[in-house]
Amino acid sequence: MGGGHRVAFFALLLALLAMRGFFGWKAHRSGHSFSFTDDEEVQQTEGRSLAPLIAVLLCIVGLLVLFVVHPEGASWLNAPLPGWLQWFGVSLGLIALDVQVWVHYTLQAHWSTQAHSGAGNVLITDGPYRWVRHPMYAGLMLLFIALALVSAFWPFLLLAALSIPMFHHTAGKEEALMAGRFGDAYRDYMKRTRRFLP
């Protein structure tokens, strides 16, 4: 990976972490959470092993360390992508970051208006949710693909490909939960929107 692509890779990654950290800090400061959970859901997930998730995270961290600290030793894992495709990945990454900011801003605005209602979560259908049911996942998938293209690193390309069925599975579980909570209102919402793409 050339110097410009390496800088772009880390700029996109750091921008994602900074953006998530900023909105997470604002949510924590206002006493709200960005996660769709309650006590009942926590009880349902108690006892579920976190080992697979931890293993995946450690694998990703290990690959990042290898990619950053010893890129020469990992050169055999480089994918022969043309430079124009890597720069196309940068463009995708910028679009994905814009989507993430829009999603987080929409959710932040919603939770700030519901701060003390006591009614819990309500169905959000404005902002990017007007067109897709899971814009945050769509943006993350796009960003993972972008980072993989920019890096031209086979392990990242594989992880980006694996993220697609993972997010489909997670979205399906969340949709079942939302349909159980909001009933016909959510089922009607599902009829007029698509899961990830408008």
N, C-alpha and C positions, 0 to 999 in steps of 0.2 A: 504494500500500500504506500502510495506516494505521500510526501509530507503534507500536501494540501488536503488529501483525503483523510489522513490521520487527524489533522486539526479539526476538520469538519465532523469526524466521528465523535471526538471527545466534546466538541461544542454542542452537538445534538444531545449526547448523553447527559452532560452537565446541565443543559437547559431543561431537560425533562426532570432531573432530580431537583433542581432549584424550583421549578414551577410546582411540582408536587409538594415539596417542602413548604413553599410559601402558602399554598392554599390549605395544606394540612395544619400549619401553624395558625392561620386565621380561623379555621374551624375549631381548633383546640382552644384558642383564646376566647372565642365566643361561646364555648361550652357545648359545641355540637360535633357530631361525627359524620364523616362522609360515607360510612358503611351502612348498608341496609340490614341491620341486625336488631334483635331484641332479646330479652331474657329467654324466651322460648326457643329461639334459634340457637342461642349459645348452648342451652341444655341439650339440644338435639345433636350438636357437634362435639359435645364432651366425650372424651374417650376415643375419638377418631385420631388415628396416628398422624402425626405431622412429619414422620420420617421421610415420605416421598417428596414433600415440598422442600424440606431442609436439604435433601440430597440434590434436588434440582438447583436450588439457590447456591449451594456450595460449588456445584459444577459450573454454573455461570460465573461465579466469582473467580474460580480457578482459571477459567478460560480468559477472563478479562485480565487477570494478573499475567498469564502467559503472553497474551496479546500485547500488553503494555511493557512488561519488564524484559521479556526475552523474545522479541519478534523474530530475530534471526533463527532461533532454535525452533520456532513454529512455522517457518517459511514453507514447509512441506504441506501445511494446511491451507495455504493461500489458494483461492479460486482464481482462475484466469479470466477475470471480468474486464471488459474494456473500460477505459477511463470515462467515456461518456455515460456508461451505465452507473458507475459509481457517483458521478455528479447528478445523475437523475435521482439516485437515492437521497442525495442532499435535498433536492427539491421536494421529494416525498416526505422527508423528515420535517421540513419546515411546515408543510401542510398539516402533518400529523400533530405537530406542536400547537398549531393554531386551533385545531379541533379540540385538543386537550384543554387549552385555556378556555375555549368557549364552553365546553362541558363543565369544567370546574366552576366557572363564573356562574353558569346557570344553576348549578346545584347549590352554590354558596348563597346566591340570591334567594333561592327557595327556602333554605334552612334558616336564613336570617328572618324571613317573614313568618316562619312557623316556630320561632324560638321557644315560646312558652305556651303553645296552644294545648299541649298535653294530648294531642290527637295522634302523635307518632307520624310516620311517613304518609305522604299523600302521593297520588299519581302525578308524576311530572310529565307534561306533554308540550312544554314550550321549549324555546331555544332549539338545539339540535335534536331534541327528543320529539319534535314535531314531525320529523321525517324518518328517524330510525329509533329502534327501541334500546340499542346499546351503543351509543356513539363513543363512549369512553373506551369500550373494548375495540371498536372499529379503529379508533385513533391509535390505540396501543399496538394493534396488529400492524397497522401501516407504519408505525414508528419502528417496530422490530424488523420489518422487511427493509425499511430504509437503512437502518444501522447495519444490517447484514450486507446490503448492497455496497454501502460506503466502505465497509471493512474489507470486503472481498475475502472473507475468512469462512472456510467451509463449516466449522462448528456453529457460527452465528447464522449462516444460511439454513442449517438444519434446525436450529432452535426457532428461527422465524417460521419455518414450515410447520413445526410441531405446535406452535402457538395457535394456529388457526383451528385445529380440532379441539384444542384445550379451551379456547374462548367459546366455541360453539357449545361445548358440553356445559360450561359454566353458565352461559346465557340461557340454555334450556332449563337448567335447574332454577335459575332466578325467575324465569317466566312462569314456571309452575308455582313458585312461591307467590309471585305477584298476582297470578290468577286466583289463587286461593284467598289472598287478602282482599283484592279489589273486585273479584267476581266479573260480572258482565262488563263493567267499565273497562277493565283491562283486556278482556277478550275482544271488545269492540275496537280498542286501541290497536291490538295486534292485527286486526283485519285491515286497518288503514295504514299500517307501517310495515317496514321490513326489519329484519333483525340487525343487519349491519350496514346495508347500502340503501340509499333513498330509492 
